[in-house]
Amino acid sequence: MRLRSSLFACCGLLVQLFGMAVFMRGFFPAPVKSFGSVKAKVSEIPGEPVLGLTSNWTRPPSPLFGRIVVMLVDALREDFVFGPKGRQFMPYVRHLVEQGSSHSFIAKAWPPTVTMPRIKVTF
């Protein structure tokens, strides 16, 4: 009887440890490292411009757009705008992107997000 309860307790402890390991792996993910980044050497960095020399610009270039509107929508799915039903859900935004009068940028966030530090503070 004592051996059976000890075995049950050990199995329960192993399940608890496995659950904690899975939780910790998901809650504190390993940092993703970029393999394509190469650091520049000091000799390859261009020098500062010398004072007194004239620039090859006679006037600043004309702007590409007359005005800029930044639209940031948090948690908007990409397929909601650019998917097959994008014309139905967001016709004006889809029209602007297809017309070429606007540019879209899609950022994908991975945890931890802004709310993760707040959750960690409570514990």
N, C-alpha and C positions, 0 to 999 in steps of 0.2 A: 504494500500500500504506500509506504514511504517512497519507494523508488518510482512508483507511478506518478505521484504528485510532484516529485522532483523533476521528472522528465517533462511533465506538463508545464511546470514553471519555466524550465529551460527553453522549451519551444515558444512559450509566450514571450520570454525575454528576447529571443532571436527575432520573432515577428516584430516586436517593438523596435529593436535596433534597425531592422531592415526598413521599417516604415519611416523612422527618423532619418535614415540615410537618403531615402528617396525624396523626402520632404526637403532636406537640406540641399540636395542637388538641384531641385527645382526652384527653391527660394533664393539661393545664393549661386547663380550659374557661374561657370568658369568664364573668365574674360576671353573674348575672341581676339586672336592676334592676326594681323595682316601680314602675309608673307611677301607681298609685292612691294612693300615700302623699302626704299633704299635711301640711306642718309647721304646727303651731299657733303663733299669734302670742302674745306675752307677755301682751297684754291679754285674751286669751281663756281663759287658764289660771285656774281658780278659786283664790281666796285661801285662806290658812290659817284654820282656825277660831279665833275669838276666845276667850281664856281667860275662865272665869267663866260662860259661857253653858251652859245645860243641853242635853243631847242629846234628840232626840225618841224615842230608844230607851229604854224602861223596862227591858227585859231583852234579852239577846242572842237572836237567832232560833234556833229549834230546828234541829238538824242534819238534813240530808236523808237521810243514811245512818247506820246504827248503827256500822258499821266500814268501813274502806277497805282494799282489797287491790289493789295495783298489780302487774299481770302484764305484764312486758315480754319479748317474744320477738323476738330479733334474727333478721332474714332470714326471717320467716314471711310467706308470700305471703297477700295479702288474699283471693284466691279460694279458698284452702285452708280458710278459716273461713266466709266469707260466700258462697261460690260455690254451684253446684248440688249439690256433694257435701259441703258443709259439715256436714250432719247426720251423715254417715258418718265423716268424719275427726275432727271436734271437736264431738261432740254436746252436751257439758255447757256449753262456752263459748257455743255457738250458742243453747242454751236460755236461758242467763242474759241474753243480749243481747235476744232476742225477748220474754222475759218483762218486760223493762224494769227489772230489778234491777241492771243493770250498764250501763256506757257504754263504747263502743269509740272509740278514736282511732287513725287510720291515718296514719302519717307516711311519706312517700316521700323517701328519701335519694338524692342525686345525688353523684357523685364530685367532689371528693376526700372520701373517708371517713377514718376514723381510721387505716387502714392505709397510706394514701397518704403521709403525712408520714414514716412509718417507711421506706417504700421510697425516698423521696427522700434520706433521711439516708445510706442505704447507698451512694449514688452520689457 
